[in-house]
Amino acid sequence: VPASSVVSSGMSSTPAVVNSPASPTFTFPLTRLFSHDCSSIKSGRRSSYVLAISSERSKSCDEGLNTFREDGRSFRRLPKRVKSFFTDGSLDNIGTAEEVRSKRHSTSELGNITYSDVRREGWLHYKQIHTEKGKKVGSAMRPWKRVFSVLRSQSLFLYKDKREAVLRGATIGGSAEDEQPISIQGCLVDIAYSETKRKHALRLTTQDFCEYLLQAEDREDMLNWIKVIGENSKIDNEEFCFSRQALINKKLNDYRKQSPPKSPWGINIMKKTKKAGPKAFGVRLEECQPGTNNKFVPMIVEICCGLVEEMGLEYTGIYRVPGNNAMVSLLQEQLNKGVDINPAEEKWQDLNVVSSLLKSFFRKLPEPLFTNDKYNDFIDANRMENASDRLKTMKKLIRDLPDHYYHTLKFLVGHLKTVADNSDKNKMEPRNLALVFGPTLVRTSEDNMKDMVTHMPDRYKIVETLIQHCTWFFTDELDKDEKVCFQRR
């Protein structure tokens, strides 16, 4: 074999050098042989060296990198003032743009983000009723909003949902719709007893006299919110202490100055202490306690009708489904003793009880709503064959009723018309309402079996006609060309 072949094969075969036995006589000549290519040998040596210590070095590097990242996250969770004190803001941009984009569009990591300064979080229904300096919000019917609430330190953040809370919270940002958070420093918080009929609601009043209503999921959740807000609203600054005392004094003065609202079933119902009034059931209309809007309409009628219109216009079968007899009797006894009525109490929230109470009131009137002396006139007028004459005669009879009976009938029929206008939901058309109220309203003090049998269709028809033509029947004046024709049978 030629010597040139041996040399060329040795130079071109690297594995032969690696696998040959280690001996001074073999490696030394090879070192001299490859001395012209030292860079390749050094490169090989560095690769071998890195491979040998790769596990130990990578482990230490990973630990250091993780520590650096955790420090960055800790700084990002700090409040802005503290973070700016230690850094110049350079840590705000830690992380690549690709990581930021992936977190922005991913929901799988929301549950892994935590904040050490979060005191409490959860779903609440929110409504503002007073702005700065105690000014009322423009509309009393402003809708409630369901928000995800996060209490951090002394600020309450309100977000549209939990995802927004996490995304905005990562930068210690504002609340939903770019609104400023609610400052609870030195605030007053308590259960909302009279501001709303919603259950489990709390009232929050800030130092700048803004007032909010917050409804929790249940009673326990409400009490926990009140407790946490109260604990985190404490202040040490003497200036803020004076502001808190001013807030308390203002709320106390507002309470003393409050007067009954225009409608007794509305928000902020506050009734003045009164002496025991007359009985509400089993007495004439003239002897009943008058309402707040019309002195000729009994208060019990105003309240019951108002509650039904507020909560029961879409309630299927309203006035047809009877309420609990024991609760109806209890309310009757309390009203006859002159107990003040507070519709915000839970016992007034049962629509079936309220509707049964109203029907019981008219059923127990010693002088029926259509009065004894005009009962037969109404029956005869309803039996007139000419429709125009029938309606005109009934209108004249209605206008001849005494003031208390006329205004009470006008108020009640207007209420029943409102209920009938929502019959697509509550299934109570004018005819169905007439079946319920006809025998109660159109009667005599001493009903006998003969009248009940022979006049029952007339009673139904009279009430149904009044509901259908409510506006026309109760216009203030008769038309000039209107001629009343009355014939008694």
Secondary structure as the mmCIF struct_conf table of DSSP 4:
data_model
#
loop_
_struct_conf.conf_type_id
_struct_conf.id
_struct_conf.beg_label_comp_id
_struct_conf.beg_label_asym_id
_struct_conf.beg_label_seq_id
_struct_conf.end_label_comp_id
_struct_conf.end_label_asym_id
_struct_conf.end_label_seq_id
HELX_RH_AL_P HELX_RH_AL_P1 ALA A 3 SER A 12
HELX_RH_AL_P HELX_RH_AL_P2 THR A 14 ASN A 19
BEND BEND1 SER A 20 SER A 20
HELX_LH_PP_P HELX_LH_PP_P1 PRO A 21 ALA A 22
HELX_RH_AL_P HELX_RH_AL_P3 PRO A 24 LEU A 33
TURN_TY1_P TURN_TY1_P1 PHE A 34 PHE A 34
HELX_RH_3T_P HELX_RH_3T_P1 SER A 35 ASP A 37
HELX_RH_AL_P HELX_RH_AL_P4 CYS A 38 ARG A 77
BEND BEND2 LEU A 78 LEU A 78
HELX_RH_AL_P HELX_RH_AL_P5 LYS A 80 PHE A 86
BEND BEND3 GLY A 89 GLY A 89
HELX_RH_3T_P HELX_RH_3T_P2 SER A 90 ASN A 93
BEND BEND4 GLY A 95 GLY A 95
HELX_RH_AL_P HELX_RH_AL_P6 ALA A 97 ARG A 104
TURN_TY1_P TURN_TY1_P2 HIS A 105 HIS A 105
BEND BEND5 THR A 107 THR A 107
TURN_TY1_P TURN_TY1_P3 SER A 108 GLU A 109
HELX_RH_3T_P HELX_RH_3T_P3 LEU A 110 ASN A 112
TURN_TY1_P TURN_TY1_P4 SER A 116 ASP A 117
STRN STRN1 VAL A 118 HIS A 130
HELX_RH_3T_P HELX_RH_3T_P4 GLU A 132 GLY A 134
HELX_LH_PP_P HELX_LH_PP_P2 LYS A 135 LYS A 135
STRN STRN2 LYS A 136 LYS A 136
HELX_LH_PP_P HELX_LH_PP_P3 VAL A 137 VAL A 137
BEND BEND6 GLY A 138 GLY A 138
TURN_TY1_P TURN_TY1_P5 ALA A 140 MET A 141
HELX_LH_PP_P HELX_LH_PP_P4 ARG A 142 TRP A 144
STRN STRN3 LYS A 145 ARG A 152
TURN_TY1_P TURN_TY1_P6 SER A 153 GLN A 154
STRN STRN4 SER A 155 TYR A 159
BEND BEND7 LYS A 160 ASP A 161
HELX_RH_AL_P HELX_RH_AL_P7 LYS A 162 GLY A 169
TURN_TY1_P TURN_TY1_P7 ALA A 170 ILE A 172
HELX_RH_3T_P HELX_RH_3T_P5 ALA A 176 ASP A 178
HELX_LH_PP_P HELX_LH_PP_P5 GLU A 179 PRO A 181
STRN STRN5 ILE A 182 SER A 183
TURN_TY1_P TURN_TY1_P8 GLN A 185 GLY A 186
STRN STRN6 LEU A 188 ILE A 191
BEND BEND8 TYR A 193 GLU A 195
BEND BEND9 LYS A 197 LYS A 197
TURN_TY1_P TURN_TY1_P9 LYS A 199 HIS A 200
STRN STRN7 ALA A 201 THR A 205
TURN_TY1_P TURN_TY1_P10 GLN A 207 ASP A 208
STRN STRN8 GLU A 211 GLN A 215
BEND BEND10 GLU A 217 ASP A 218
HELX_RH_AL_P HELX_RH_AL_P8 ARG A 219 ASN A 232
TURN_TY1_P TURN_TY1_P11 SER A 233 SER A 233
HELX_RH_AL_P HELX_RH_AL_P9 GLU A 238 LYS A 257
BEND BEND11 LYS A 262 SER A 263
TURN_TY1_P TURN_TY1_P12 PRO A 264 TRP A 265
BEND BEND12 GLY A 266 ASN A 268
BEND BEND13 ALA A 280 VAL A 283
HELX_RH_3T_P HELX_RH_3T_P6 LEU A 285 GLU A 287
BEND BEND14 CYS A 288 CYS A 288
HELX_LH_PP_P HELX_LH_PP_P6 GLN A 289 GLN A 289
STRN STRN9 PRO A 290 PRO A 290
BEND BEND15 THR A 292 ASN A 293
TURN_TY1_P TURN_TY1_P13 LYS A 295 PHE A 296
BEND BEND16 VAL A 297 VAL A 297
STRN STRN10 PRO A 298 PRO A 298
HELX_RH_AL_P HELX_RH_AL_P10 MET A 299 MET A 311
TURN_TY1_P TURN_TY1_P14 LEU A 313 GLU A 314
TURN_TY1_P TURN_TY1_P15 THR A 316 ARG A 320
BEND BEND17 VAL A 321 VAL A 321
HELX_RH_AL_P HELX_RH_AL_P11 ASN A 325 ASN A 336
TURN_TY1_P TURN_TY1_P16 LYS A 337 GLY A 338
HELX_LH_PP_P HELX_LH_PP_P7 VAL A 339 ILE A 341
TURN_TY1_P TURN_TY1_P17 PRO A 343 ALA A 344
BEND BEND18 GLU A 345 GLU A 345
HELX_RH_3T_P HELX_RH_3T_P7 GLU A 346 TRP A 348
HELX_RH_AL_P HELX_RH_AL_P12 LEU A 351 ARG A 363
TURN_TY1_P TURN_TY1_P18 LYS A 364 LYS A 364
BEND BEND19 PRO A 366 GLU A 367
TURN_TY1_P TURN_TY1_P19 LEU A 369 PHE A 370
TURN_TY1_P TURN_TY1_P20 ASN A 372 LYS A 374
HELX_RH_AL_P HELX_RH_AL_P13 TYR A 375 ASN A 382
TURN_TY1_P TURN_TY1_P21 ARG A 383 ARG A 383
BEND BEND20 GLU A 385 ASN A 386
HELX_RH_AL_P HELX_RH_AL_P14 ALA A 387 ARG A 399
TURN_TY1_P TURN_TY1_P22 ASP A 400 ASP A 400
BEND BEND21 LEU A 401 LEU A 401
HELX_RH_AL_P HELX_RH_AL_P15 ASP A 403 ALA A 420
TURN_TY1_P TURN_TY1_P23 ASP A 421 ASN A 422
HELX_RH_AL_P HELX_RH_AL_P16 SER A 423 ASN A 426
HELX_RH_AL_P HELX_RH_AL_P17 PRO A 430 LEU A 441
BEND BEND22 VAL A 442 VAL A 442
TURN_TY1_P TURN_TY1_P24 SER A 445 GLU A 446
HELX_RH_AL_P HELX_RH_AL_P18 MET A 449 GLN A 468
TURN_TY1_P TURN_TY1_P25 HIS A 469 HIS A 469
HELX_RH_AL_P HELX_RH_AL_P19 CYS A 470 PHE A 473
TURN_TY1_P TURN_TY1_P26 PHE A 474 PHE A 474
BEND BEND23 ASP A 476 GLU A 477
TURN_TY1_P TURN_TY1_P27 LYS A 480 ASP A 481
#
